[in-house]
């Protein structure tokens, strides 16, 4: 999974009775669970009625898909019948359940047609149903579908189930739903995620290290001027202002919500850390986690320190005691991503080819990559994954005495202090003493 974007070309019949849904409420006491958080995403205290245009009933479909002569023998067509019947049998469910049911109709229709190359009246009826199901799915509130899928993934994570193994592929479906949102709706959704991350500071059980990090991230939110579904590139944060302009960033949001709310808020924390670190270190558009003007020797020492911290976290994680298989996998992925080799050079070459950095900046970054050796990824993604995992563990309600949590908080404090010191030095160098 890539969360730091590389440059790309510049830049998306009656149904069951509708039901109104209200967001879960929280009284401000104690931690907010992922379920209570996601209910507010861009939709605080809003009730929305679920509606969809008329789609043919099962009887009407059977009439439209008879064979020539009026007969309709059961065959592969029965799978389409079953999917349509399941849709109309839904209780007063949310948009996510309807999304799944309509998707199943479309898939059943596609499977039938693919086995009937000869065409015919029955195929025409199936294709008509497919079109109606696609139209009905397009009319669903994509934001409500996304939130509903988050709710379901949150439930699985809480129950120690593995969302990656769910045959319904909720993460991929959430991503598809997000692609159907209008620009303003998508921005509203992301603004809700950012707000919910900030509101974690109201949790009494939030570790001090995490609270300090979130304070730091909320201070740079105003620099993120565009929040959008990735267009022509990978998800991540990108500096979009020129060197002589006030800093402005575009957030290309990863909506493949593998871990539900914890994944989404962790992703927001990861990307906002790129912004905060860029401002602290005075770095290039690559957003390297190195203070401007650092020597190769300083970079070598920094990379080794971060490499050792990641190794300590791996040891503390051990066999994953205290975590589900899914949570263990998510943490292992972050530990690998935060320190992979060759990453800074890769970004430097890509940004230089796109004209986003100067040849001098490219040469400096390549020299730092060499100085860091196999730990060059720590010069780009170390702080981001540390903060991301802080959010994960808080939302998973992990025991703060767990060895991994203790190690993570210590690493987060060291990284936070380094950014704070760099921020003060950068401000002083610019003549803006705090």
C-alpha positions as a printed NumPy array, in Angstrom:
array([[  0.   ,   0.   ,   0.   ],
       [  1.448,   3.401,  -0.985],
       [  0.537,   6.403,   1.102],
       [  3.082,   8.956,  -0.101],
       [  2.234,   9.989,  -3.607],
       [  4.753,  10.08 ,  -6.417],
       [  4.179,  12.68 ,  -9.137],
       [  1.751,  11.777, -11.89 ],
       [  0.267,  13.612, -14.809],
       [ -1.652,  16.674, -13.665],
       [ -4.591,  16.656, -12.697],
       [-14.48 ,  10.794, -10.876],
       [-41.461,  -1.324,  -8.848],
       [-41.518,  -0.267,  -5.021],
       [-38.564,  -1.146,  -2.927],
       [-38.857,  -2.097,   0.726],
       [-40.033,   0.871,   2.769],
       [-37.361,   3.548,   3.299],
       [-35.779,   3.847,   6.699],
       [-34.253,   6.8  ,   8.472],
       [-30.912,   6.374,  10.223],
       [-29.372,   8.685,  12.796],
       [-25.701,   8.848,  13.683],
       [-24.543,   7.135,  16.853],
       [-24.076,   9.612,  19.665],
       [-21.272,   9.953,  22.182],
       [-21.533,  11.683,  25.545],
       [-17.865,  12.685,  25.685],
       [-16.981,  10.34 ,  28.545],
       [-14.402,   7.633,  27.87 ],
       [-12.966,   6.537,  24.526],
       [-15.032,   6.788,  21.391],
       [-15.295,   3.428,  19.701],
       [-14.766,   3.126,  15.932],
       [-18.51 ,   2.563,  15.571],
       [-19.462,   5.751,  17.354],
       [-16.816,   7.692,  15.449],
       [-17.773,   6.599,  11.959],
       [-21.404,   7.518,  12.533],
       [-20.414,  11.182,  12.517],
       [-18.234,  11.248,   9.427],
       [-19.357,  14.32 ,   7.53 ],
       [-22.926,  13.675,   8.611],
       [-23.331,  14.876,  12.194],
       [-26.909,  14.555,  13.424],
       [-28.252,  13.983,   9.927],
       [-31.078,  11.578,   9.131],
       [-31.371,  10.446,   5.502],
       [-34.196,   8.494,   3.93 ],
       [-33.161,   5.598,   1.715],
       [-34.824,   5.631,  -1.686],
       [-34.211,   4.156,  -5.097],
       [-35.941,   4.192,  -8.438],
       [-38.33 ,   1.402,  -9.422],
       [-36.742,  -1.861, -10.48 ],
       [-38.603,  -4.83 , -11.934],
       [-39.965,  -7.376,  -9.457],
       [-39.077, -11.068,  -9.541],
       [-42.375, -11.893, -11.302],
       [-41.803,  -9.181, -13.89 ],
       [-38.273, -10.406, -14.461],
       [-39.502, -13.967, -14.97 ],
       [-41.984, -12.713, -17.547],
       [-39.304, -10.705, -19.349],
       [-36.875, -13.622, -19.411],
       [-39.078, -16.437, -20.675],
       [-37.786, -18.565, -23.48 ],
       [-39.458, -18.406, -26.878],
       [-42.795, -20.163, -26.558],
       [-43.474, -18.873, -23.05 ],
       [-41.591, -21.523, -21.081],
       [-39.035, -20.648, -18.441],
       [-37.183, -23.735, -17.335],
       [-34.987, -23.365, -14.261],
       [-31.291, -23.259, -15.146],
       [-28.509, -20.737, -14.688],
       [-31.231, -18.113, -14.676],
       [-32.195, -19.284, -11.185],
       [-29.111, -17.573,  -9.776],
       [-30.376, -14.281, -11.13 ],
       [-33.798, -15.024,  -9.628],
       [-32.19 , -15.698,  -6.261],
       [-30.224, -12.451,  -6.283],
       [-33.33 , -10.444,  -7.182],
       [-35.379, -12.262,  -4.537],
       [-32.705, -11.526,  -1.909],
       [-32.82 ,  -7.831,  -2.773],
       [-36.574,  -7.608,  -2.24 ],
       [-36.333,  -9.709,   0.924],
       [-34.059,  -7.161,   2.604],
       [-35.462,  -5.731,   5.821],
       [-35.364,  -1.994,   6.376],
       [-31.606,  -2.121,   6.04 ],
       [-29.068,   0.586,   5.393],
       [-27.536,   1.671,   2.129],
       [-24.596,  -0.714,   2.46 ],
       [-26.886,  -3.777,   2.51 ],
       [-28.682,  -2.525,  -0.595],
       [-25.344,  -1.842,  -2.254],
       [-24.286,  -5.447,  -1.734],
       [-27.655,  -6.831,  -2.897],
       [-27.662,  -4.759,  -6.079],
       [-24.051,  -5.696,  -6.756],
       [-25.013,  -9.359,  -6.455],
       [-27.792,  -8.879,  -9.014],
       [-25.361,  -7.266, -11.444],
       [-22.842, -10.077, -10.965],
       [-25.474, -12.785, -11.437],
       [-26.664, -11.106, -14.631],
       [-23.127, -10.805, -15.974],
       [-22.401, -14.438, -15.187],
       [-25.567, -15.538, -16.978],
       [-24.911, -13.484, -20.101],
       [-21.3  , -14.686, -20.285],
       [-22.602, -18.261, -20.587],
       [-25.157, -17.385, -23.245],
       [-23.216, -16.092, -26.239],
       [-26.131, -16.951, -28.514],
       [-28.196, -14.122, -27.071],
       [-31.959, -14.369, -27.286],
       [-34.981, -12.972, -25.487],
       [-33.887, -14.277, -22.094],
       [-30.521, -12.539, -22.41 ],
       [-32.268,  -9.312, -23.297],
       [-34.352,  -9.539, -20.114],
       [-31.274, -10.24 , -18.026],
       [-29.415,  -7.318, -19.523],
       [-32.381,  -5.061, -18.844],
       [-32.376,  -6.15 , -15.19 ],
       [-28.649,  -5.576, -14.97 ],
       [-29.078,  -2.04 , -16.249],
       [-31.852,  -1.346, -13.749],
       [-29.738,  -2.717, -10.876],
       [-26.768,  -0.584, -11.918],
       [-29.022,   2.444, -12.105],
       [-30.471,   1.712,  -8.672],
       [-26.993,   1.31 ,  -7.216],
       [-25.932,   4.625,  -8.727],
       [-28.849,   6.327,  -6.97 ],
       [-27.812,   5.144,  -3.529],
       [-26.219,   7.708,  -1.233],
       [-22.553,   6.806,  -1.76 ],
       [-21.527,   8.558,   1.464],
       [-24.05 ,   6.502,   3.428],
       [-22.827,   3.334,   1.7  ],
       [-19.252,   4.179,   2.692],
       [-20.212,   4.825,   6.311],
       [-22.248,   1.632,   6.405],
       [-19.289,  -0.375,   5.177],
       [-17.098,   1.251,   7.817],
       [-19.617,   0.144,  10.437],
       [-19.442,  -3.434,   9.224],
       [-15.635,  -3.494,   9.105],
       [-15.482,  -1.929,  12.585],
       [-17.695,  -4.726,  13.856],
       [-15.382,  -7.337,  12.347],
       [-12.253,  -5.753,  13.806],
       [-13.876,  -5.523,  17.253],
       [-14.893,  -9.189,  17.003],
       [-11.306, -10.172,  16.054],
       [-12.467, -11.182,  12.598],
       [-10.357, -10.558,   9.496],
       [-11.939,  -8.054,   7.064],
       [ -9.377,  -9.01 ,   4.417],
       [-10.79 , -12.54 ,   4.392],
       [-14.448, -11.524,   4.048],
       [-15.776, -12.773,   0.701],
       [-17.842,  -9.608,   0.301],
       [-14.592,  -7.587,   0.099],
       [-15.886,  -4.619,   2.133],
       [-12.693,  -2.578,   1.707],
       [-12.877,  -2.752,  -2.072],
       [-16.587,  -1.958,  -2.032],
       [-15.964,   1.071,   0.173],
       [-13.419,   2.271,  -2.359],
       [-15.939,   1.838,  -5.19 ],
       [-18.595,   3.731,  -3.247],
       [-16.196,   6.609,  -2.612],
       [-15.561,   6.88 ,  -6.36 ],
       [-19.261,   7.618,  -6.864],
       [-19.339,  10.575,  -4.469],
       [-19.511,  14.086,  -5.815],
       [-16.499,  16.309,  -5.155],
       [-18.255,  18.271,  -2.371],
       [-19.569,  15.069,  -0.77 ],
       [-16.102,  13.533,  -0.798],
       [-14.571,  16.648,   0.744],
       [-17.262,  16.622,   3.427],
       [-16.459,  12.995,   4.195],
       [-12.729,  13.71 ,   4.543],
       [-13.385,  16.825,   6.633],
       [-15.421,  14.579,   8.933],
       [-12.525,  12.142,   9.23 ],
       [-10.123,  14.963,  10.077],
       [-12.559,  16.321,  12.639],
       [-12.954,  12.902,  14.229],
       [ -9.19 ,  12.516,  14.499],
       [ -9.033,  15.849,  16.291],
       [-11.858,  14.88 ,  18.618],
       [ -9.871,  11.903,  19.886],
       [ -8.128,  14.455,  22.094],
       [-11.293,  14.481,  24.211],
       [-10.766,  10.846,  25.195],
       [ -9.667,  10.555,  28.811],
       [ -7.667,   7.42 ,  28.053],
       [ -5.69 ,   8.896,  25.165],
       [ -1.927,   8.64 ,  25.833],
       [ -0.169,  11.96 ,  26.196],
       [  2.142,  11.175,  23.299],
       [ -0.829,  10.635,  20.986],
       [ -2.562,  13.789,  22.186],
       [  0.552,  15.855,  21.469],
       [  0.814,  14.374,  17.969],
       [ -2.828,  15.101,  17.174],
       [ -2.397,  18.696,  18.412],
       [  0.52 ,  19.011,  16.016],
       [ -1.462,  17.569,  13.104],
       [ -4.533,  19.717,  13.68 ],
       [ -2.302,  22.796,  13.497],
       [ -1.488,  22.111,   9.826],
       [ -4.957,  21.077,   8.605],
       [ -5.49 ,  24.517,   7.088],
       [ -2.583,  23.941,   4.685],
       [ -4.449,  21.053,   3.042],
       [ -6.521,  22.916,   0.48 ],
       [ -7.731,  20.   ,  -1.661],
       [ -9.081,  16.62 ,  -0.519],
       [ -9.988,  14.284,  -3.332],
       [-10.124,  10.725,  -4.568],
       [ -6.713,   9.934,  -6.172],
       [ -6.602,  11.071,  -9.782],
       [ -3.878,   9.718, -11.998],
       [ -1.612,   8.732,  -9.117],
       [ -1.284,   6.926,  -5.827],
       [ -3.012,   7.969,  -2.611],
       [ -1.021,  10.358,  -0.456],
       [ -0.169,  13.958,   0.329],
       [  1.361,  16.229,  -2.307],
       [  2.777,  19.742,  -2.07 ],
       [  0.968,  21.725,  -4.766],
       [  2.284,  25.26 ,  -4.195],
       [  5.368,  26.775,  -5.768],
       [  8.483,  27.538,  -3.735],
       [  7.665,  31.264,  -3.613],
       [  4.048,  30.71 ,  -2.487],
       [  2.438,  29.944,   0.833],
       [  2.451,  26.158,   1.336],
       [ -0.61 ,  24.283,   0.095],
       [ -1.155,  20.542,  -0.109],
       [ -3.488,  18.159,  -1.926],
       [ -4.66 ,  15.079,  -0.037],
       [ -5.396,  12.141,  -2.339],
       [ -7.313,   9.953,   0.08 ],
       [ -6.998,   6.172,   0.307],
       [-10.593,   5.001,   0.712],
       [ -9.85 ,   1.274,   0.649],
       [-10.921,   1.11 ,   4.286],
       [ -9.38 ,  -2.234,   5.222],
       [ -9.622,  -1.689,   8.968],
       [-12.699,   0.499,   9.047],
       [-12.558,   3.684,  11.109],
       [ -9.168,   2.856,  12.626],
       [ -7.684,   2.519,   9.129],
       [ -9.205,   5.767,   7.887],
       [ -8.186,   7.882,  10.898],
       [ -4.743,   6.261,  10.859],
       [ -4.435,   7.165,   7.182],
       [ -5.383,  10.777,   7.933],
       [ -2.784,  10.911,  10.722],
       [ -0.146,   9.421,   8.398],
       [ -0.715,  11.992,   5.67 ],
       [ -1.024,  14.998,   7.98 ],
       [  2.291,  13.928,   9.52 ],
       [  3.866,  14.445,   6.083],
       [  2.59 ,  18.037,   6.172],
       [  3.667,  18.697,   9.754],
       [  7.119,  17.212,   9.153],
       [  7.571,  19.139,   5.906],
       [  6.938,  22.375,   7.762],
       [  9.149,  21.358,  10.679],
       [ 12.163,  20.17 ,   8.683],
       [ 11.921,  22.711,   5.85 ],
       [ 12.206,  19.823,   3.428],
       [ 11.772,  19.601,  -0.344],
       [  8.506,  18.661,  -2.115],
       [  9.517,  15.017,  -1.551],
       [  8.777,  15.756,   2.141],
       [ 11.839,  13.912,   3.429],
       [ 12.061,  13.552,   7.203],
       [ 15.467,  15.233,   7.348],
       [ 16.296,  18.75 ,   8.453],
       [ 17.485,  20.909,   5.574],
       [ 21.281,  21.186,   5.521],
       [ 21.937,  17.888,   7.319],
       [ 25.296,  16.26 ,   6.591],
       [ 25.628,  12.744,   5.248],
       [ 27.032,  11.63 ,   8.605],
       [ 24.024,  13.065,  10.432],
       [ 21.691,  11.291,   8.029],
       [ 23.476,   7.987,   8.552],
       [ 23.095,   8.315,  12.329],
       [ 19.442,   9.316,  11.998],
       [ 18.591,   6.405,   9.723],
       [ 20.369,   3.945,  12.02 ],
       [ 18.5  ,   5.272,  15.053],
       [ 15.158,   4.906,  13.308],
       [ 16.104,   1.474,  11.955],
       [ 16.927,   0.316,  15.493],
       [ 13.629,   1.699,  16.791],
       [ 11.702,  -0.252,  14.156],
       [ 13.66 ,  -3.39 ,  15.057],
       [ 12.732,  -2.869,  18.706],
       [  9.094,  -2.56 ,  17.741],
       [  9.27 ,  -5.799,  15.766],
       [ 10.709,  -7.581,  18.789],
       [  8.009,  -6.148,  21.025],
       [  5.34 ,  -7.208,  18.572],
       [  6.754, -10.71 ,  18.643],
       [  4.202, -13.363,  17.851],
       [  1.349, -10.906,  18.069],
       [  0.067, -11.757,  21.549],
       [ -2.721,  -9.312,  22.338],
       [ -3.543,  -8.653,  18.682],
       [ -5.79 , -10.413,  16.197],
       [ -4.24 , -11.855,  13.043],
       [ -5.569,  -8.865,  11.113],
       [ -4.176,  -6.315,  13.583],
       [ -0.838,  -8.121,  13.638],
       [ -0.679,  -7.963,   9.847],
       [ -1.547,  -4.254,   9.791],
       [  1.243,  -3.449,  12.261],
       [  3.792,  -5.607,  10.455],
       [  2.955,  -3.844,   7.181],
       [  3.616,  -0.446,   8.765],
       [  6.921,  -1.564,  10.268],
       [  8.097,  -2.772,   6.86 ],
       [  6.784,   0.267,   5.017],
       [  8.47 ,   2.679,   7.419],
       [ 11.957,   1.391,   6.73 ],
       [ 12.132,  -0.108,   3.238],
       [ 15.377,   0.558,   1.367],
       [ 15.86 ,   2.668,  -1.753],
       [ 12.719,   4.688,  -1.165],
       [ 14.231,   8.178,  -0.989],
       [ 16.146,   7.727,  -4.244],
       [ 13.012,   6.407,  -5.932],
       [ 11.058,   9.489,  -4.894],
       [ 13.91 ,  11.827,  -5.816],
       [ 14.19 ,  10.416,  -9.332],
       [ 10.423,  10.475,  -9.828],
       [ 10.007,  14.048,  -8.593],
       [ 12.974,  15.235, -10.644],
       [ 11.564,  13.631, -13.797],
       [  8.297,  15.463, -13.176],
       [ 10.106,  18.78 , -12.68 ],
       [  9.015,  19.019,  -9.053],
       [ 12.524,  19.345,  -7.603],
       [ 15.768,  20.838,  -8.909],
       [ 18.788,  18.778, -10.011],
       [ 20.575,  20.024,  -6.894],
       [ 17.765,  18.772,  -4.662],
       [ 17.766,  15.447,  -6.478],
       [ 21.507,  15.032,  -5.96 ],
       [ 21.184,  15.844,  -2.26 ],
       [ 18.381,  13.334,  -1.744],
       [ 20.255,  10.598,  -3.609],
       [ 23.319,  11.246,  -1.434],
       [ 21.167,  10.963,   1.687],
       [ 19.633,   7.742,   0.374],
       [ 23.118,   6.299,   0.005],
       [ 24.084,   7.537,   3.471],
       [ 21.048,   5.799,   4.953],
       [ 21.8  ,   2.527,   3.176],
       [ 19.082,  -0.118,   3.508],
       [ 17.17 ,   2.08 ,   5.974],
       [ 16.506,   4.935,   3.527],
       [ 12.766,   4.452,   3.882],
       [ 13.044,   5.863,   7.393],
       [ 13.934,   9.195,   5.779],
       [ 10.482,   9.346,   4.178],
       [  7.984,   7.266,   6.13 ],
       [  9.239,   6.683,   9.674],
       [  7.361,   9.43 ,  11.537],
       [  4.233,   8.819,   9.484],
       [  3.881,   5.128,  10.329],
       [  4.705,   5.723,  14.001],
       [  1.836,   8.198,  14.278],
       [ -0.434,   5.971,  12.206],
       [  0.101,   3.072,  14.588],
       [ -0.58 ,   5.304,  17.598],
       [ -4.066,   5.89 ,  16.197],
       [ -4.571,   2.207,  15.438],
       [ -3.734,   1.097,  18.958],
       [ -5.907,   3.722,  20.598],
       [ -8.945,   2.85 ,  18.508],
       [ -8.316,  -0.864,  19.027],
       [ -8.341,  -0.124,  22.779],
       [ -5.005,  -1.895,  23.17 ],
       [ -3.687,  -2.227,  26.725],
       [ -1.245,   0.646,  27.189],
       [  1.053,  -1.678,  29.133],
       [  1.417,  -3.991,  26.134],
       [  5.169,  -4.101,  25.312],
       [  4.559,  -2.966,  21.737],
       [  2.473,   0.023,  22.896],
       [  5.158,   1.017,  25.422],
       [  7.854,   0.877,  22.71 ],
       [  5.667,   2.728,  20.231],
       [  4.913,   5.595,  22.619],
       [  8.61 ,   5.983,  23.377],
       [  9.484,   6.071,  19.674],
       [  6.674,   8.55 ,  19.029],
       [  7.953,  10.885,  21.738],
       [ 11.485,  10.896,  20.326],
       [ 10.152,  11.625,  16.82 ],
       [  7.829,  14.33 ,  18.128],
       [ 10.665,  16.03 ,  20.023],
       [ 12.858,  15.961,  16.916],
       [ 10.135,  17.611,  14.826],
       [  9.532,  20.211,  17.534],
       [ 13.23 ,  21.087,  17.726],
       [ 13.483,  21.281,  13.942],
       [ 10.374,  23.462,  13.796],
       [ 11.883,  25.911,  16.273],
       [ 15.176,  26.002,  14.343],
       [ 13.386,  26.474,  11.019],
       [ 11.325,  29.33 ,  12.452],
       [ 14.427,  30.942,  13.91 ],
       [ 16.286,  30.68 ,  10.618],
       [ 13.349,  32.353,   8.885],
       [ 13.403,  35.196,  11.405],
       [ 10.129,  34.098,  12.998],
       [ 11.186,  33.291,  16.533],
       [  8.25 ,  31.656,  18.351]])
